[in-house]
Amino acid sequence: MFCCVTLCCIAEELMEMESIRFKLLLLFSLWICPLIHATEVSYCDENVEYNVKVKGVEISPNPIARGKAATFTISATTGESIYGGEMVIDVSYFGWHIHSETHELCAETSCPVSIGDFNVSYTQVLPGLTPPGSYWLKMKMFDGNKNEVTCIGFGFYIGFVSTVADIAQ
Ligand SMILES: *[C@@H]1O[C@H](CO)[C@@H](O)[C@H](O)[C@H]1NC(C)=O
């Protein structure tokens, strides 16, 4: 625990540095300090001005329990009204693509989405065999005309803890 806290502090001190070393350290601290770090969201392409800006992601429960439903709530702001569309979600584990799914945007938020703040909340169950550890989730959002309105990525963590029900399966 002490080691974990120390590494998180080092990572935060290096927050200003845009170095590969910092990114590695951050990945490492995400791996061991899931309870301390808030979910950091990044855009897939920092050079693109996405129409939908994402302010944050909340994951519940955090860490996610193996084989159990997890809810992701994304708070965002849109510069244009959205009348429909899709969210395409890809999950990877240490760079391995392990899971994809597509959600109707209007099933996860109320449509039409008018200009300004909105929240998208969706629940997913990852395959029961997923090992504990750090995962990366990439989410692309498309409007009704199939234009990409945003693309974000963030890390999340699946805990070691399993329930009795999991063991019995
Ligand atoms: C989005 O969710 C956050 C809390 O998770 C809440 O504070 C905010 O008011 C919500 N925004 C909208 C537009 O519903």
The ligand as an SDF file (V2000), in Angstrom:
LIG
                    3D

 14 14  0  0  0  0  0  0  0  0999 V2000
  -24.6420   14.2980  -15.4880 C   0  0  0  0  0  0  0  0  0  0  0  0
  -24.2810   13.5420  -14.3400 O   0  0  0  0  0  0  0  0  0  0  0  0
  -23.6950   14.3070  -13.3050 C   0  0  0  0  0  0  0  0  0  0  0  0
  -23.3240   13.3850  -12.1590 C   0  0  0  0  0  0  0  0  0  0  0  0
  -22.8580   12.1650  -12.5940 O   0  0  0  0  0  0  0  0  0  0  0  0
  -24.6560   15.3760  -12.8370 C   0  0  0  0  0  0  0  0  0  0  0  0
  -24.0460   16.1800  -11.8630 O   0  0  0  0  0  0  0  0  0  0  0  0
  -25.0860   16.2370  -14.0090 C   0  0  0  0  0  0  0  0  0  0  0  0
  -26.0800   17.1500  -13.5820 O   0  0  0  0  0  0  0  0  0  0  0  0
  -25.6340   15.3780  -15.1300 C   0  0  0  0  0  0  0  0  0  0  0  0
  -25.8880   16.2530  -16.2900 N   0  0  0  0  0  0  0  0  0  0  0  0
  -26.9820   16.1670  -17.0210 C   0  0  0  0  0  0  0  0  0  0  0  0
  -27.0560   17.1110  -18.1500 C   0  0  0  0  0  0  0  0  0  0  0  0
  -27.8670   15.3440  -16.7970 O   0  0  0  0  0  0  0  0  0  0  0  0
  1  2  1  0
  1 10  1  0
  2  3  1  0
  3  4  1  0
  3  6  1  0
  4  5  1  0
  6  7  1  0
  6  8  1  0
  8  9  1  0
  8 10  1  0
 10 11  1  0
 11 12  1  0
 12 13  1  0
 12 14  2  0
M  END
$$$$
